[in-house]
Amino acid sequence: MPAAKFAKHRTTNTPESSPSKLRIPRAGDIYVQRSTNTGRYCAYQITHVENTLPRDCVDVLWLDWVGNALPTEVEIAAMRPLVITHHWNERGIDHRRVTPSIPPSTYQYIANRVPLVSATSRSFSSWPSARDQGAEVEAEWLDRNPERLRRFEAARNSERTITLGNQKVRESFMRATPEILDHITNLADLDKLPRLLEIEARGPRPDLIAYLRTHDLLSRLTWNEHGQHVLDFRGVPHIEQIKLDVTGLETLYLHETLRTLTLTGTLHPRLRIHAHDDGALLTLGAPLAIAAPAQTDPGLPRLAHLYIEGITQLDLAAIVTLFPALERLVLIGKPGTLQNFSAIARLPNLHHLHIEELFGYAAADFPPPDTYPHLALLSLESIPADVATHVKKIYAPLKKTRILDLDVRKPRAPEWLAENLDNPFRAWDGSEFVTPANARRAAALYRKTLAELHARLEAPDAPTALPIWLNTLMRDWAATFNAWDKRTSWIMTEERETIFEAIENILLYAARSLPAAKIEVSALMNVFDELRDF
């Protein structure tokens, strides 16, 4: 699961047995939240309340206190802003602006004192999760190997250059890539990087897991083309995120501290995953095949969080059967359709549900609010219009009786779906960053291009003429979008990715439809890339 997608969706928390009362926050309020990992409490202060924006928000400051019980008056008086040094952080504080303004139900009000930070925050984020609390993470970091921590701090701003394999990198470099690892026979050479936090490996590496077990600062691992049938990460101390190519893998053992597992490649039909507490603390980013009819149960009966994107068709009944304990479910279409949508009612523990670009279900299929007693966030984007209207109507009253962040946007009428379902620029319709005019003319350009492509595919001289036309098309598209972007520079990262997706769709369709034309998709994409100005 790409990280840019996960960041887009707010993080919420599972309520405790005695949630805090619905209370209007004030500047200076101090709240505590109990960790779902350890049971310890961490503290936060609301430093500023903003009521003038389109949505009420508050500024939240992480505090430096961690305790096994609620704080005493003396401990409250001693609380200070948390200085964060762990991992990629640059010795700063976490002071964030969040919505909604009402804290999640896991937050318990403790006291009010003068705000410890007077300036307002310029960083927008989400309420800190009970699974990932800053003060607890910082305390755990400081308990690691003292000598490694000393070297980590000493090299924080180092500009010294060292040689690894055939690469020259700074001593402060934090990631070992395949370009480095492919030229290292002994992984101990990586110890030259005292701030190494992430390894990205490619190909078989029998010594890799043994190395991970002896290096407690490492936090992230990506491993492609490992070629193994069994992988055993038990005993690895602190790798928190793994992105793993599971092609050919039949058995996977995970370690206790893993929090995020992202699977790529081709799932083996008998893949079995063994995780601490059956996945109760795990977030799984899985390919669509995880719920395919031919796939056996992968394990993880207590999986907490599931993220699937690129969905063309998904049976929700299969997801519910495999992962009945889900607390957070994020489903993103390509776009696509959902089957057996009503089965989602069998996930009573849900506190976070996000559905985007997925269709094929009706308003009557959406469960009523009392289905989810712990629901804290319901986010629906680009869904059937009748479902959007229905959900707004039946869920809106909950905002008055309990904390619910309800976000329903981009309702799609049947007529819109018929015209835009296969058009990549449909995502721009309703976007706050793209004007309606730009969204309309981009969608029209895509439809016009496809219509012309279909005509040219039928031409007698298509095998020789089509590559020439596509080359001209890349130049025309680059000139067109350059002109549209010239005055206001509105094409940013997400918009640029959508444009590239549209171009690639056209080229791949042409290549599949007429193999005799020998269309070089990568070369044509490069033509566009070289000519674009955005």
Number of C-alpha atoms within 10 A of each C-alpha: 20 11 7 8 12 13 11 10 16 19 20 24 26 22 19 15 8 9 13 16 13 15 11 9 19 15 18 20 19 26 23 23 26 25 19 18 14 11 13 18 22 26 31 29 30 28 27 23 19 15 11 8 7 7 11 14 20 25 26 31 26 24 25 21 22 23 16 12 11 18 19 11 10 8 12 18 11 10 19 17 20 21 18 20 16 19 18 11 11 12 11 11 17 17 25 21 24 22 17 18 23 20 25 27 23 22 26 22 19 17 15 15 14 13 16 15 18 9 11 16 18 10 12 12 18 18 22 23 20 25 21 13 22 26 22 22 15 18 15 11 17 13 9 15 12 10 9 16 18 11 13 20 15 13 17 15 12 12 12 10 12 15 13 18 16 12 11 11 17 16 21 22 20 18 18 19 14 17 15 20 23 14 12 15 11 12 14 10 13 19 11 15 21 22 25 22 20 21 23 18 22 18 14 13 17 10 12 14 15 13 16 21 16 12 19 18 23 24 20 19 20 17 20 18 16 19 16 17 14 14 17 13 18 18 15 22 20 21 24 18 20 22 20 19 20 26 19 19 23 18 18 19 15 19 18 20 20 24 20 20 20 21 19 17 15 14 21 20 18 15 21 18 18 17 24 17 13 15 25 20 21 25 22 23 22 19 20 17 16 24 21 15 10 11 14 15 18 21 16 22 18 20 23 22 23 22 21 20 22 14 20 16 18 23 17 17 18 18 19 17 15 20 21 20 21 26 24 24 21 19 19 20 20 16 21 19 17 19 15 14 20 16 18 19 19 17 20 17 19 27 23 26 18 19 19 21 26 23 24 13 18 15 14 13 14 17 17 13 16 12 15 17 13 22 27 24 24 19 17 23 20 25 22 23 19 16 21 22 13 15 21 13 10 12 15 15 12 16 12 9 9 17 21 23 22 19 14 19 16 19 19 22 13 13 9 13 16 10 12 18 19 16 19 20 23 22 20 21 20 16 13 8 13 17 13 14 9 17 17 15 13 22 21 15 14 19 16 11 16 17 11 10 18 13 11 17 17 10 11 9 11 17 17 13 14 21 20 12 13 19 16 15 17 21 17 14 19 20 16 14 18 17 13 15 16 12 8 7 12 16 20 12 9 11 17 14 12 17 19 16 15 17 22 16 17 17 22 15 14 23 18 12 12 16 10 11 18 14 22 13 19 11 11 20 16 11 17 21 15 10 15 17 15 16
